Amino acid sequence: METEQSGTTGFDAAVDGVVAPTDKLGGTLRLVRTDDFDSLDPGNTYYAYTWNFLRLIGRTLVTFDTAPGKAGQKLVPDLAESLGESSDGGRTWTYRLRPGLLYEDGTPVVSADVKYAIARSNYGTDVLGVGPTYFRHLLGTDYGGPWREPEVDGPVTVETPDDRTLVLRLAEPFAGMDLLATMPSTTPVPRDRDTGIGYRLGPVATGPYRVASYERGRLVVLERNPHWDPETDPVRRQRAERIEVHLGKDPHEVDLMLLSGEAHIDLAGFGVQPAVQERILADPALRANADNPLTGFTWIYCLSSRIAPFDNVHCRRAVQFATDKAAMQKAYGGPVGGDIATTILPPTIDGYQPFDRYPVGEDGTGDLEAARAELALAGMPDGFRTKIAARKDRLKEYRAAEALSAGLARVGIEAEVLDFPSGDYFDRYGGSPEYLRDHGIGIIMFGWGADFPDGYGFFQQIVDGRAIKERGNQNMGELDDPEINGLLDRGAVSADPAERAAIWHRIDRLTMDHAVIVPYLYPRSLLYRHPDARNVFVTGSFGMYDYVALGAE
């Protein structure tokens, strides 16, 4: 049914409401991005904006409702007929697929395709090194993955008794399986269409759009999927005839494209650059098309505990105290870019409690005396040298790294800033412990949001020692504390929200004691939506505009 409603207007209107609501099929929606996607392979991606975008192409067992704000965190069945059915005290989860699900070529989706998707993404890390591996941790087994063991039909703990039924048998109880079922790694992949690392260029669609063309680093074009049936899909609509993603643009060019109408939305969801922030906030007409939500992320940097001198906790604590968080906040445009952070867990996640393990002064510029005292305890009173990894196409992050370097220099810590591309950052550089060790990179710029809106989804990949990987590693501090690992296991099985929240807070404090993660900002993004964009709202599940909902004039 085609509808037009009045919706909400003005600054921050899309944070809790819908701007220019419609269910009508429109024209071409144009998105823009500085770098390429990390991957369009749903089993080999770890950027939030990619996960958000991939919901246009692929469907998952469960997804988030298409609604603004906190309502966008509501779980709804997607490929599955209902949310998961738990049995055996939370050790067994069963999902039954909806009837009539088809791929873009008209062939049916079967439960074995979901099993294969989980197998390749969680056990095939010899080829796909970027995505999370929660299922491998929970399902156990010594299965070697589809490329090491091509003759094996996936992990034995995933069963497909018929074409519509998927049964997951876990090693231990887990209360949050429906949250995991929202992840791209449950997007079905037909085994005979899998091209390994090349699948990133043409994933087989089950959603309302399919990939028509992909010129890496330049342009992705989506067209409507003729075999997508809205009767089987509770959350998606086709509101654009065509979707273009323009890639590889300079950050300032991205902002100008948004203001001119060459693009409707910045895909990354990080907001405009500081110079354009000032222009938008000063102009009432432009300000009315902007939103400034908390993103649900924490901007952090990691200190590798396996790389000297950061194998000494006092060196890590010296850096904590010497960090000029005010200067790093300024790199993001000041308070409009976010609030100075003192905890790893952001205010949007249950379990957040404010505390400050390493105070940097009321002005946020650092406690240099405390930093020098830690250097003395480390036996390095004159400081040391290290290197910082950052993504230059993320201009604000790179400038924050420069501000960090300048702040550390005040206590004799010389930190050279190195730039890397976003697209390969986790796979080849910041997420490769071997690369970091070989090149003496002790500080890794990073930003983290929950893989799903829960403390387990926030912490497990970045602090669990069992999650350290050769490629696509998110535990960049290489922290492996049995107490933290055990708390994660306790939180995973608990169905008591208060107990879970207390566990996440305890993990936050313990991790800060280790000093392997330095939180410096709870980011806000000054997002700009061109007036020709339709059905625009910020989803609480990703902290950016919901790309599944968007249309264009």
Summary of the structure (lengths in Angstrom):
residues: 553
radius of gyration: 22.7
end to end distance: 17.4
largest distance: 70.9
contacts: 2062
relative contact order: 0.18
helix: 32%
strand: 20%
